[in-house]
């Protein structure tokens, strides 16, 4: 794995958008705790934490006006926001290219009932993406908006 590529992305995120970086760090922390509770081995846990740190990196390519908008998003704005998973996959695959990280980034907004961004459902959603999605939801519940 090209750690320089990943650390470059995280450094840029920290400088460009500190609140996104802090959110990503919090999601990584929750991911670690969930993995510990589930008994996930260290190697997979480490990969999931890396994916958690990068899960929203694609938001750096979405207009901040859309992401920080207080009013409900228009259909067009919502469609643009949903592209952050694809943007993230592109950013990370160009630098790191680890498929397990790309799955987390691409599928962390999937839902068990199939109503997520890509429409995957149930156990078809990679476990790592489900764990990061739970960590993301936990962070959203405790963070001021």
N, CA, C and O atoms as a GROMACS GRO file, in nm:
protein
  580
    1UNK      N    1   0.084  -0.118   0.000
    1UNK     CA    2   0.000   0.000   0.000
    1UNK      C    3   0.088   0.124   0.000
    1UNK      O    4   0.194   0.127   0.064
    2UNK      N    5   0.045   0.223  -0.071
    2UNK     CA    6   0.118   0.350  -0.079
    2UNK      C    7   0.071   0.442   0.034
    2UNK      O    8  -0.021   0.521   0.016
    3UNK      N    9   0.135   0.430   0.151
    3UNK     CA   10   0.094   0.509   0.267
    3UNK      C   11   0.113   0.658   0.244
    3UNK      O   12   0.038   0.739   0.299
    4UNK      N   13   0.211   0.694   0.164
    4UNK     CA   14   0.231   0.836   0.134
    4UNK      C   15   0.107   0.894   0.069
    4UNK      O   16   0.066   1.005   0.102
    5UNK      N   17   0.047   0.821  -0.022
    5UNK     CA   18  -0.075   0.868  -0.087
    5UNK      C   19  -0.188   0.890   0.011
    5UNK      O   20  -0.258   0.991   0.005
    6UNK      N   21  -0.205   0.794   0.103
    6UNK     CA   22  -0.311   0.808   0.202
    6UNK      C   23  -0.280   0.923   0.298
    6UNK      O   24  -0.369   1.002   0.329
    7UNK      N   25  -0.158   0.932   0.343
    7UNK     CA   26  -0.127   1.040   0.437
    7UNK      C   27  -0.134   1.176   0.370
    7UNK      O   28  -0.168   1.275   0.434
    8UNK      N   29  -0.102   1.183   0.241
    8UNK     CA   30  -0.119   1.309   0.167
    8UNK      C   31  -0.265   1.351   0.163
    8UNK      O   32  -0.297   1.469   0.183
    9UNK      N   33  -0.354   1.256   0.137
    9UNK     CA   34  -0.497   1.287   0.135
    9UNK      C   35  -0.545   1.336   0.271
    9UNK      O   36  -0.618   1.435   0.280
   10UNK      N   37  -0.504   1.266   0.376
   10UNK     CA   38  -0.547   1.305   0.511
   10UNK      C   39  -0.489   1.440   0.552
   10UNK      O   40  -0.557   1.520   0.616
   11UNK      N   41  -0.364   1.466   0.516
   11UNK     CA   42  -0.304   1.596   0.547
   11UNK      C   43  -0.376   1.708   0.475
   11UNK      O   44  -0.403   1.814   0.533
   12UNK      N   45  -0.409   1.685   0.349
   12UNK     CA   46  -0.482   1.786   0.274
   12UNK      C   47  -0.620   1.808   0.335
   12UNK      O   48  -0.665   1.922   0.349
   13UNK      N   49  -0.688   1.699   0.370
   13UNK     CA   50  -0.820   1.710   0.432
   13UNK      C   51  -0.811   1.791   0.562
   13UNK      O   52  -0.894   1.878   0.588
   14UNK      N   53  -0.712   1.761   0.644
   14UNK     CA   54  -0.696   1.830   0.773
   14UNK      C   55  -0.677   1.980   0.753
   14UNK      O   56  -0.730   2.060   0.829
   15UNK      N   57  -0.601   2.016   0.651
   15UNK     CA   58  -0.574   2.157   0.624
   15UNK      C   59  -0.693   2.224   0.555
   15UNK      O   60  -0.732   2.335   0.592
   16UNK      N   61  -0.751   2.157   0.455
   16UNK     CA   62  -0.857   2.215   0.373
   16UNK      C   63  -0.990   2.221   0.447
   16UNK      O   64  -1.065   2.318   0.434
   17UNK      N   65  -1.019   2.118   0.525
   17UNK     CA   66  -1.150   2.106   0.589
   17UNK      C   67  -1.134   2.036   0.724
   17UNK      O   68  -1.164   1.916   0.735
   18UNK      N   69  -1.089   2.107   0.826
   18UNK     CA   70  -1.062   2.046   0.957
   18UNK      C   71  -1.181   1.972   1.018
   18UNK      O   72  -1.162   1.867   1.080
   19UNK      N   73  -1.302   2.023   1.000
   19UNK     CA   74  -1.417   1.954   1.060
   19UNK      C   75  -1.442   1.818   0.993
   19UNK      O   76  -1.483   1.723   1.060
   20UNK      N   77  -1.417   1.808   0.864
   20UNK     CA   78  -1.429   1.679   0.796
   20UNK      C   79  -1.322   1.583   0.846
   20UNK      O   80  -1.349   1.464   0.865
   21UNK      N   81  -1.202   1.633   0.868
   21UNK     CA   82  -1.095   1.551   0.922
   21UNK      C   83  -1.131   1.500   1.062
   21UNK      O   84  -1.113   1.382   1.091
   22UNK      N   85  -1.182   1.588   1.147
   22UNK     CA   86  -1.220   1.547   1.283
   22UNK      C   87  -1.334   1.445   1.280
   22UNK      O   88  -1.334   1.350   1.358
   23UNK      N   89  -1.429   1.465   1.191
   23UNK     CA   90  -1.537   1.367   1.174
   23UNK      C   91  -1.478   1.231   1.133
   23UNK      O   92  -1.515   1.128   1.188
   24UNK      N   93  -1.387   1.233   1.039
   24UNK     CA   94  -1.325   1.109   0.991
   24UNK      C   95  -1.248   1.039   1.102
   24UNK      O   96  -1.252   0.917   1.114
   25UNK      N   97  -1.178   1.117   1.184
   25UNK     CA   98  -1.104   1.059   1.297
   25UNK      C   99  -1.200   0.997   1.398
   25UNK      O  100  -1.173   0.891   1.453
   26UNK      N  101  -1.311   1.064   1.422
   26UNK     CA  102  -1.411   1.011   1.515
   26UNK      C  103  -1.473   0.882   1.461
   26UNK      O  104  -1.493   0.786   1.536
   27UNK      N  105  -1.502   0.879   1.332
   27UNK     CA  106  -1.557   0.758   1.270
   27UNK      C  107  -1.454   0.644   1.280
   27UNK      O  108  -1.491   0.529   1.305
   28UNK      N  109  -1.328   0.674   1.260
   28UNK     CA  110  -1.223   0.572   1.274
   28UNK      C  111  -1.218   0.521   1.418
   28UNK      O  112  -1.200   0.401   1.440
   29UNK      N  113  -1.232   0.609   1.515
   29UNK     CA  114  -1.232   0.570   1.656
   29UNK      C  115  -1.351   0.478   1.687
   29UNK      O  116  -1.335   0.375   1.751
   30UNK      N  117  -1.470   0.516   1.641
   30UNK     CA  118  -1.587   0.430   1.661
   30UNK      C  119  -1.569   0.296   1.590
   30UNK      O  120  -1.608   0.192   1.642
   31UNK      N  121  -1.510   0.300   1.472
   31UNK     CA  122  -1.486   0.176   1.397
   31UNK      C  123  -1.397   0.083   1.478
   31UNK      O  124  -1.422  -0.037   1.485
   32UNK      N  125  -1.293   0.137   1.539
   32UNK     CA  126  -1.203   0.058   1.623
   32UNK      C  127  -1.280  -0.007   1.738
   32UNK      O  128  -1.263  -0.126   1.766
   33UNK      N  129  -1.365   0.070   1.803
   33UNK     CA  130  -1.442   0.018   1.917
   33UNK      C  131  -1.539  -0.091   1.872
   33UNK      O  132  -1.553  -0.193   1.939
   34UNK      N  133  -1.606  -0.070   1.760
   34UNK     CA  134  -1.699  -0.171   1.709
   34UNK      C  135  -1.624  -0.298   1.673
   34UNK      O  136  -1.668  -0.409   1.704
   35UNK      N  137  -1.510  -0.283   1.607
   35UNK     CA  138  -1.428  -0.400   1.570
   35UNK      C  139  -1.385  -0.477   1.694
   35UNK      O  140  -1.387  -0.600   1.695
   36UNK      N  141  -1.346  -0.406   1.799
   36UNK     CA  142  -1.307  -0.472   1.924
   36UNK      C  143  -1.424  -0.550   1.982
   36UNK      O  144  -1.407  -0.664   2.027
   37UNK      N  145  -1.543  -0.490   1.982
   37UNK     CA  146  -1.662  -0.558   2.035
   37UNK      C  147  -1.696  -0.683   1.954
   37UNK      O  148  -1.743  -0.783   2.009
   38UNK      N  149  -1.673  -0.678   1.824
   38UNK     CA  150  -1.704  -0.791   1.736
   38UNK      C  151  -1.591  -0.893   1.727
   38UNK      O  152  -1.609  -1.000   1.668
   39UNK      N  153  -1.477  -0.862   1.786
   39UNK     CA  154  -1.364  -0.954   1.781
   39UNK      C  155  -1.296  -0.961   1.645
   39UNK      O  156  -1.241  -1.065   1.608
   40UNK      N  157  -1.298  -0.851   1.571
   40UNK     CA  158  -1.232  -0.846   1.440
   40UNK      C  159  -1.081  -0.849   1.462
   40UNK      O  160  -1.028  -0.779   1.548
   41UNK      N  161  -1.011  -0.930   1.383
   41UNK     CA  162  -0.866  -0.941   1.398
   41UNK      C  163  -0.796  -0.809   1.363
   41UNK      O  164  -0.853  -0.724   1.294
   42UNK      N  165  -0.673  -0.795   1.411
   42UNK     CA  166  -0.598  -0.669   1.398
   42UNK      C  167  -0.579  -0.624   1.254
   42UNK      O  168  -0.590  -0.505   1.224
   43UNK      N  169  -0.551  -0.716   1.165
   43UNK     CA  170  -0.525  -0.681   1.026
   43UNK      C  171  -0.651  -0.620   0.963
   43UNK      O  172  -0.644  -0.515   0.900
   44UNK      N  173  -0.766  -0.686   0.979
   44UNK     CA  174  -0.891  -0.634   0.923
   44UNK      C  175  -0.933  -0.506   0.994
   44UNK      O  176  -0.985  -0.414   0.932
   45UNK      N  177  -0.911  -0.501   1.124
   45UNK     CA  178  -0.945  -0.381   1.200
   45UNK      C  179  -0.864  -0.261   1.149
   45UNK      O  180  -0.919  -0.152   1.134
   46UNK      N  181  -0.737  -0.281   1.125
   46UNK     CA  182  -0.652  -0.174   1.074
   46UNK      C  183  -0.701  -0.124   0.939
   46UNK      O  184  -0.706  -0.003   0.914
   47UNK      N  185  -0.737  -0.217   0.850
   47UNK     CA  186  -0.789  -0.179   0.718
   47UNK      C  187  -0.919  -0.100   0.732
   47UNK      O  188  -0.940   0.000   0.663
   48UNK      N  189  -1.007  -0.145   0.822
   48UNK     CA  190  -1.134  -0.075   0.840
   48UNK      C  191  -1.113   0.065   0.897
   48UNK      O  192  -1.185   0.158   0.860
   49UNK      N  193  -1.016   0.079   0.985
   49UNK     CA  194  -0.989   0.213   1.040
   49UNK      C  195  -0.934   0.305   0.931
   49UNK      O  196  -0.970   0.423   0.927
   50UNK      N  197  -0.849   0.253   0.844
   50UNK     CA  198  -0.800   0.333   0.731
   50UNK      C  199  -0.917   0.375   0.642
   50UNK      O  200  -0.926   0.490   0.600
   51UNK      N  201  -1.006   0.281   0.614
   51UNK     CA  202  -1.123   0.311   0.534
   51UNK      C  203  -1.214   0.413   0.601
   51UNK      O  204  -1.272   0.499   0.534
   52UNK      N  205  -1.226   0.403   0.732
   52UNK     CA  206  -1.308   0.499   0.807
   52UNK      C  207  -1.249   0.639   0.797
   52UNK      O  208  -1.322   0.736   0.780
   53UNK      N  209  -1.117   0.649   0.806
   53UNK     CA  210  -1.052   0.779   0.791
   53UNK      C  211  -1.079   0.840   0.653
   53UNK      O  212  -1.087   0.962   0.639
   54UNK      N  213  -1.092   0.754   0.552
   54UNK     CA  214  -1.107   0.803   0.415
   54UNK      C  215  -1.250   0.797   0.363
   54UNK      O  216  -1.275   0.834   0.248
   55UNK      N  217  -1.345   0.752   0.444
   55UNK     CA  218  -1.480   0.724   0.393
   55UNK      C  219  -1.546   0.845   0.327
   55UNK      O  220  -1.621   0.828   0.230
   56UNK      N  221  -1.521   0.965   0.374
   56UNK     CA  222  -1.584   1.086   0.319
   56UNK      C  223  -1.487   1.175   0.242
   56UNK      O  224  -1.518   1.292   0.217
   57UNK      N  225  -1.371   1.124   0.204
   57UNK     CA  226  -1.271   1.206   0.137
   57UNK      C  227  -1.326   1.268   0.008
   57UNK      O  228  -1.282   1.376  -0.032
   58UNK      N  229  -1.419   1.201  -0.056
   58UNK     CA  230  -1.480   1.253  -0.179
   58UNK      C  231  -1.561   1.380  -0.158
   58UNK      O  232  -1.590   1.451  -0.254
   59UNK      N  233  -1.598   1.409  -0.034
   59UNK     CA  234  -1.672   1.533  -0.006
   59UNK      C  235  -1.588   1.656  -0.037
   59UNK      O  236  -1.641   1.765  -0.055
   60UNK      N  237  -1.456   1.639  -0.043
   60UNK     CA  238  -1.370   1.753  -0.077
   60UNK      C  239  -1.392   1.798  -0.222
   60UNK      O  240  -1.350   1.907  -0.259
   61UNK      N  241  -1.457   1.714  -0.303
   61UNK     CA  242  -1.485   1.748  -0.442
   61UNK      C  243  -1.631   1.789  -0.464
   61UNK      O  244  -1.673   1.811  -0.578
   62UNK      N  245  -1.707   1.798  -0.356
   62UNK     CA  246  -1.846   1.844  -0.362
   62UNK      C  247  -1.848   1.986  -0.307
   62UNK      O  248  -1.775   2.018  -0.214
   63UNK      N  249  -1.931   2.070  -0.364
   63UNK     CA  250  -1.943   2.208  -0.318
   63UNK      C  251  -1.972   2.214  -0.169
   63UNK      O  252  -2.064   2.148  -0.120
   64UNK      N  253  -1.893   2.293  -0.097
   64UNK     CA  254  -1.917   2.310   0.047
   64UNK      C  255  -2.053   2.373   0.071
   64UNK      O  256  -2.116   2.348   0.175
   65UNK      N  257  -2.100   2.454  -0.022
   65UNK     CA  258  -2.233   2.515  -0.008
   65UNK      C  259  -2.341   2.407   0.002
   65UNK      O  260  -2.436   2.421   0.078
   66UNK      N  261  -2.325   2.302  -0.074
   66UNK     CA  262  -2.421   2.191  -0.069
   66UNK      C  263  -2.408   2.118   0.064
   66UNK      O  264  -2.509   2.093   0.131
   67UNK      N  265  -2.288   2.084   0.102
   67UNK     CA  266  -2.267   2.004   0.222
   67UNK      C  267  -2.308   2.080   0.348
   67UNK      O  268  -2.361   2.020   0.442
   68UNK      N  269  -2.283   2.210   0.351
   68UNK     CA  270  -2.311   2.288   0.472
   68UNK      C  271  -2.446   2.360   0.467
   68UNK      O  272  -2.477   2.439   0.556
   69UNK      N  273  -2.524   2.333   0.365
   69UNK     CA  274  -2.654   2.400   0.349
   69UNK      C  275  -2.746   2.365   0.466
   69UNK      O  276  -2.760   2.248   0.503
   70UNK      N  277  -2.809   2.465   0.522
   70UNK     CA  278  -2.900   2.446   0.636
   70UNK      C  279  -3.040   2.404   0.591
   70UNK      O  280  -3.109   2.330   0.662
   71UNK      N  281  -3.082   2.452   0.475
   71UNK     CA  282  -3.214   2.418   0.422
   71UNK      C  283  -3.210   2.282   0.354
   71UNK      O  284  -3.102   2.232   0.322
   72UNK      N  285  -3.327   2.221   0.330
   72UNK     CA  286  -3.328   2.093   0.258
   72UNK      C  287  -3.263   2.107   0.120
   72UNK      O  288  -3.276   2.210   0.054
   73UNK      N  289  -3.195   2.002   0.080
   73UNK     CA  290  -3.129   2.001  -0.051
   73UNK      C  291  -3.232   1.982  -0.162
   73UNK      O  292  -3.332   1.913  -0.145
   74UNK      N  293  -3.205   2.045  -0.276
   74UNK     CA  294  -3.286   2.018  -0.395
   74UNK      C  295  -3.249   1.879  -0.446
   74UNK      O  296  -3.148   1.822  -0.404
   75UNK      N  297  -3.328   1.825  -0.537
   75UNK     CA  298  -3.296   1.694  -0.594
   75UNK      C  299  -3.159   1.696  -0.661
   75UNK      O  300  -3.082   1.602  -0.648
   76UNK      N  301  -3.130   1.804  -0.732
   76UNK     CA  302  -3.000   1.817  -0.800
   76UNK      C  303  -2.885   1.821  -0.699
   76UNK      O  304  -2.783   1.756  -0.719
   77UNK      N  305  -2.902   1.896  -0.591
   77UNK     CA  306  -2.799   1.904  -0.487
   77UNK      C  307  -2.780   1.768  -0.419
   77UNK      O  308  -2.667   1.727  -0.392
   78UNK      N  309  -2.890   1.699  -0.393
   78UNK     CA  310  -2.882   1.567  -0.330
   78UNK      C  311  -2.805   1.470  -0.420
   78UNK      O  312  -2.722   1.393  -0.370
   79UNK      N  313  -2.832   1.472  -0.549
   79UNK     CA  314  -2.761   1.385  -0.642
   79UNK      C  315  -2.611   1.418  -0.643
   79UNK      O  316  -2.528   1.327  -0.651
   80UNK      N  317  -2.577   1.545  -0.636
   80UNK     CA  318  -2.436   1.584  -0.631
   80UNK      C  319  -2.371   1.536  -0.501
   80UNK      O  320  -2.259   1.485  -0.504
   81UNK      N  321  -2.438   1.552  -0.390
   81UNK     CA  322  -2.384   1.506  -0.262
   81UNK      C  323  -2.358   1.356  -0.263
   81UNK      O  324  -2.256   1.310  -0.213
   82UNK      N  325  -2.450   1.281  -0.321
   82UNK     CA  326  -2.435   1.136  -0.325
   82UNK      C  327  -2.314   1.092  -0.407
   82UNK      O  328  -2.266   0.980  -0.391
   83UNK      N  329  -2.265   1.177  -0.493
   83UNK     CA  330  -2.148   1.144  -0.574
   83UNK      C  331  -2.019   1.139  -0.492
   83UNK      O  332  -1.916   1.094  -0.542
   84UNK      N  333  -2.023   1.186  -0.367
   84UNK     CA  334  -1.899   1.189  -0.289
   84UNK      C  335  -1.838   1.050  -0.272
   84UNK      O  336  -1.716   1.038  -0.256
   85UNK      N  337  -1.920   0.946  -0.274
   85UNK     CA  338  -1.863   0.812  -0.262
   85UNK      C  339  -1.783   0.775  -0.387
   85UNK      O  340  -1.676   0.715  -0.377
   86UNK      N  341  -1.835   0.811  -0.503
   86UNK     CA  342  -1.762   0.782  -0.628
   86UNK      C  343  -1.638   0.870  -0.640
   86UNK      O  344  -1.532   0.823  -0.683
   87UNK      N  345  -1.651   0.996  -0.601
   87UNK     CA  346  -1.534   1.085  -0.602
   87UNK      C  347  -1.426   1.030  -0.509
   87UNK      O  348  -1.307   1.032  -0.542
   88UNK      N  349  -1.468   0.982  -0.393
   88UNK     CA  350  -1.372   0.927  -0.297
   88UNK      C  351  -1.300   0.806  -0.352
   88UNK      O  352  -1.179   0.792  -0.334
   89UNK      N  353  -1.374   0.718  -0.418
   89UNK     CA  354  -1.313   0.599  -0.479
   89UNK      C  355  -1.207   0.642  -0.580
   89UNK      O  356  -1.098   0.585  -0.584
   90UNK      N  357  -1.238   0.743  -0.661
   90UNK     CA  358  -1.142   0.791  -0.760
   90UNK      C  359  -1.018   0.848  -0.693
   90UNK      O  360  -0.906   0.816  -0.732
   91UNK      N  361  -1.037   0.932  -0.593
   91UNK     CA  362  -0.923   0.992  -0.523
   91UNK      C  363  -0.833   0.887  -0.460
   91UNK      O  364  -0.710   0.894  -0.472
   92UNK      N  365  -0.893   0.789  -0.395
   92UNK     CA  366  -0.814   0.689  -0.323
   92UNK      C  367  -0.754   0.587  -0.419
   92UNK      O  368  -0.638   0.547  -0.401
   93UNK      N  369  -0.828   0.545  -0.520
   93UNK     CA  370  -0.772   0.444  -0.612
   93UNK      C  371  -0.654   0.500  -0.689
   93UNK      O  372  -0.563   0.425  -0.724
   94UNK      N  373  -0.654   0.629  -0.715
   94UNK     CA  374  -0.540   0.692  -0.783
   94UNK      C  375  -0.415   0.692  -0.696
   94UNK      O  376  -0.303   0.697  -0.748
   95UNK      N  377  -0.432   0.687  -0.564
   95UNK     CA  378  -0.318   0.699  -0.473
   95UNK      C  379  -0.286   0.571  -0.397
   95UNK      O  380  -0.170   0.539  -0.374
   96UNK      N  381  -0.389   0.498  -0.358
   96UNK     CA  382  -0.369   0.382  -0.272
   96UNK      C  383  -0.410   0.253  -0.343
   96UNK      O  384  -0.333   0.157  -0.345
   97UNK      N  385  -0.529   0.250  -0.402
   97UNK     CA  386  -0.572   0.137  -0.482
   97UNK      C  387  -0.604   0.009  -0.408
   97UNK      O  388  -0.613  -0.096  -0.471
   98UNK      N  389  -0.621   0.014  -0.278
   98UNK     CA  390  -0.653  -0.104  -0.198
   98UNK      C  391  -0.803  -0.130  -0.206
   98UNK      O  392  -0.883  -0.047  -0.163
   99UNK      N  393  -0.841  -0.244  -0.261
   99UNK     CA  394  -0.983  -0.274  -0.284
   99UNK      C  395  -1.065  -0.272  -0.156
   99UNK      O  396  -1.181  -0.230  -0.159
  100UNK      N  397  -1.009  -0.316  -0.044
  100UNK     CA  398  -1.086  -0.316   0.080
  100UNK      C  399  -1.118  -0.173   0.126
  100UNK      O  400  -1.224  -0.149   0.184
  101UNK      N  401  -1.028  -0.080   0.100
  101UNK     CA  402  -1.056   0.061   0.132
  101UNK      C  403  -1.161   0.117   0.037
  101UNK      O  404  -1.250   0.191   0.078
  102UNK      N  405  -1.150   0.081  -0.089
  102UNK     CA  406  -1.244   0.132  -0.189
  102UNK      C  407  -1.387   0.084  -0.161
  102UNK      O  408  -1.483   0.159  -0.183
  103UNK      N  409  -1.402  -0.040  -0.112
  103UNK     CA  410  -1.535  -0.090  -0.077
  103UNK      C  411  -1.598  -0.007   0.034
  103UNK      O  412  -1.717   0.024   0.029
  104UNK      N  413  -1.520   0.028   0.134
  104UNK     CA  414  -1.571   0.108   0.245
  104UNK      C  415  -1.616   0.244   0.194
  104UNK      O  416  -1.725   0.291   0.226
  105UNK      N  417  -1.531   0.307   0.116
  105UNK     CA  418  -1.562   0.441   0.064
  105UNK      C  419  -1.686   0.437  -0.024
  105UNK      O  420  -1.774   0.523  -0.012
  106UNK      N  421  -1.694   0.339  -0.110
  106UNK     CA  422  -1.806   0.333  -0.206
  106UNK      C  423  -1.938   0.293  -0.141
  106UNK      O  424  -2.044   0.342  -0.180
  107UNK      N  425  -1.933   0.204  -0.042
  107UNK     CA  426  -2.056   0.144   0.009
  107UNK      C  427  -2.095   0.185   0.150
  107UNK      O  428  -2.186   0.124   0.208
  108UNK      N  429  -2.032   0.285   0.208
  108UNK     CA  430  -2.066   0.320   0.347
  108UNK      C  431  -2.202   0.388   0.362
  108UNK      O  432  -2.245   0.414   0.474
  109UNK      N  433  -2.271   0.417   0.252
  109UNK     CA  434  -2.407   0.471   0.259
  109UNK      C  435  -2.512   0.369   0.213
  109UNK      O  436  -2.626   0.406   0.185
  110UNK      N  437  -2.474   0.243   0.206
  110UNK     CA  438  -2.571   0.139   0.173
  110UNK      C  439  -2.653   0.106   0.297
  110UNK      O  440  -2.607   0.123   0.410
  111UNK      N  441  -2.774   0.058   0.276
  111UNK     CA  442  -2.865   0.024   0.384
  111UNK      C  443  -2.913  -0.120   0.368
  111UNK      O  444  -2.930  -0.170   0.257
  112UNK      N  445  -2.933  -0.185   0.480
  112UNK     CA  446  -2.973  -0.326   0.481
  112UNK      C  447  -3.096  -0.350   0.393
  112UNK      O  448  -3.108  -0.454   0.329
  113UNK      N  449  -3.188  -0.252   0.391
  113UNK     CA  450  -3.312  -0.266   0.313
  113UNK      C  451  -3.296  -0.230   0.166
  113UNK      O  452  -3.394  -0.233   0.091
  114UNK      N  453  -3.175  -0.195   0.123
  114UNK     CA  454  -3.149  -0.164  -0.017
  114UNK      C  455  -3.175  -0.020  -0.056
  114UNK      O  456  -3.170   0.014  -0.174
  115UNK      N  457  -3.202   0.065   0.040
  115UNK     CA  458  -3.234   0.205   0.010
  115UNK      C  459  -3.113   0.297   0.019
  115UNK      O  460  -3.128   0.418   0.038
  116UNK      N  461  -2.994   0.242   0.004
  116UNK     CA  462  -2.873   0.324   0.006
  116UNK      C  463  -2.842   0.382  -0.130
  116UNK      O  464  -2.921   0.371  -0.224
  117UNK      N  465  -2.725   0.444  -0.141
  117UNK     CA  466  -2.686   0.514  -0.264
  117UNK      C  467  -2.679   0.422  -0.385
  117UNK      O  468  -2.724   0.459  -0.493
  118UNK      N  469  -2.625   0.302  -0.368
  118UNK     CA  470  -2.605   0.209  -0.480
  118UNK      C  471  -2.716   0.104  -0.490
  118UNK      O  472  -2.728   0.036  -0.592
  119UNK      N  473  -2.795   0.091  -0.386
  119UNK     CA  474  -2.904  -0.006  -0.386
  119UNK      C  475  -2.864  -0.146  -0.343
  119UNK      O  476  -2.944  -0.239  -0.358
  120UNK      N  477  -2.742  -0.163  -0.289
  120UNK     CA  478  -2.706  -0.294  -0.236
  120UNK      C  479  -2.790  -0.321  -0.112
  120UNK      O  480  -2.832  -0.228  -0.043
  121UNK      N  481  -2.813  -0.449  -0.083
  121UNK     CA  482  -2.892  -0.479   0.036
  121UNK      C  483  -2.838  -0.602   0.108
  121UNK      O  484  -2.770  -0.687   0.050
  122UNK      N  485  -2.871  -0.608   0.235
  122UNK     CA  486  -2.839  -0.724   0.316
  122UNK      C  487  -2.690  -0.756   0.320
  122UNK      O  488  -2.605  -0.668   0.320
  123UNK      N  489  -2.664  -0.886   0.322
  123UNK     CA  490  -2.525  -0.932   0.336
  123UNK      C  491  -2.440  -0.907   0.212
  123UNK      O  492  -2.320  -0.935   0.214
  124UNK      N  493  -2.500  -0.857   0.106
  124UNK     CA  494  -2.422  -0.821  -0.013
  124UNK      C  495  -2.334  -0.699   0.018
  124UNK      O  496  -2.227  -0.683  -0.041
  125UNK      N  497  -2.379  -0.615   0.110
  125UNK     CA  498  -2.299  -0.499   0.151
  125UNK      C  499  -2.179  -0.552   0.228
  125UNK      O  500  -2.196  -0.628   0.324
  126UNK      N  501  -2.058  -0.514   0.189
  126UNK     CA  502  -1.940  -0.564   0.260
  126UNK      C  503  -1.947  -0.531   0.410
  126UNK      O  504  -1.987  -0.421   0.449
  127UNK      N  505  -1.907  -0.628   0.493
  127UNK     CA  506  -1.911  -0.608   0.638
  127UNK      C  507  -1.835  -0.483   0.679
  127UNK      O  508  -1.880  -0.409   0.766
  128UNK      N  509  -1.721  -0.459   0.618
  128UNK     CA  510  -1.641  -0.341   0.653
  128UNK      C  511  -1.719  -0.212   0.629
  128UNK      O  512  -1.710  -0.119   0.708
  129UNK      N  513  -1.794  -0.206   0.520
  129UNK     CA  514  -1.876  -0.088   0.491
  129UNK      C  515  -1.990  -0.074   0.590
  129UNK      O  516  -2.027   0.037   0.628
  130UNK      N  517  -2.046  -0.188   0.633
  130UNK     CA  518  -2.154  -0.183   0.733
  130UNK      C  519  -2.102  -0.133   0.867
  130UNK      O  520  -2.169  -0.055   0.935
  131UNK      N  521  -1.983  -0.176   0.905
  131UNK     CA  522  -1.924  -0.131   1.032
  131UNK      C  523  -1.894   0.018   1.026
  131UNK      O  524  -1.925   0.090   1.121
  132UNK      N  525  -1.835   0.065   0.918
  132UNK     CA  526  -1.805   0.208   0.905
  132UNK      C  527  -1.934   0.289   0.897
  132UNK      O  528  -1.940   0.400   0.949
  133UNK      N  529  -2.037   0.237   0.833
  133UNK     CA  530  -2.167   0.306   0.829
  133UNK      C  531  -2.224   0.323   0.969
  133UNK      O  532  -2.278   0.428   1.002
  134UNK      N  533  -2.212   0.220   1.052
  134UNK     CA  534  -2.258   0.229   1.190
  134UNK      C  535  -2.177   0.334   1.266
  134UNK      O  536  -2.233   0.415   1.339
  135UNK      N  537  -2.045   0.331   1.249
  135UNK     CA  538  -1.959   0.429   1.315
  135UNK      C  539  -1.993   0.571   1.269
  135UNK      O  540  -1.994   0.664   1.350
  136UNK      N  541  -2.020   0.587   1.140
  136UNK     CA  542  -2.058   0.717   1.084
  136UNK      C  543  -2.189   0.765   1.146
  136UNK      O  544  -2.202   0.882   1.182
  137UNK      N  545  -2.286   0.675   1.159
  137UNK     CA  546  -2.415   0.710   1.220
  137UNK      C  547  -2.398   0.748   1.367
  137UNK      O  548  -2.459   0.844   1.414
  138UNK      N  549  -2.316   0.674   1.439
  138UNK     CA  550  -2.291   0.707   1.580
  138UNK      C  551  -2.230   0.846   1.593
  138UNK      O  552  -2.270   0.924   1.679
  139UNK      N  553  -2.133   0.877   1.507
  139UNK     CA  554  -2.071   1.009   1.514
  139UNK      C  555  -2.173   1.118   1.481
  139UNK      O  556  -2.174   1.224   1.544
  140UNK      N  557  -2.258   1.093   1.383
  140UNK     CA  558  -2.361   1.192   1.347
  140UNK      C  559  -2.457   1.217   1.464
  140UNK      O  560  -2.503   1.330   1.484
  141UNK      N  561  -2.486   1.113   1.540
  141UNK     CA  562  -2.580   1.127   1.652
  141UNK      C  563  -2.524   1.210   1.767
  141UNK      O  564  -2.599   1.275   1.839
  142UNK      N  565  -2.392   1.207   1.784
  142UNK     CA  566  -2.335   1.280   1.899
  142UNK      C  567  -2.272   1.413   1.861
  142UNK      O  568  -2.231   1.490   1.948
  143UNK      N  569  -2.263   1.441   1.733
  143UNK     CA  570  -2.197   1.564   1.687
  143UNK      C  571  -2.299   1.676   1.667
  143UNK      O  572  -2.410   1.652   1.621
  144UNK      N  573  -2.259   1.799   1.703
  144UNK     CA  574  -2.350   1.912   1.676
  144UNK      C  575  -2.363   1.934   1.526
  144UNK      O  576  -2.267   1.916   1.452
  145UNK      N  577  -2.480   1.973   1.483
  145UNK     CA  578  -2.504   1.996   1.341
  145UNK      C  579  -2.552   2.137   1.321
  145UNK      O  580  -2.578   2.178   1.208
   0.00000   0.00000   0.00000
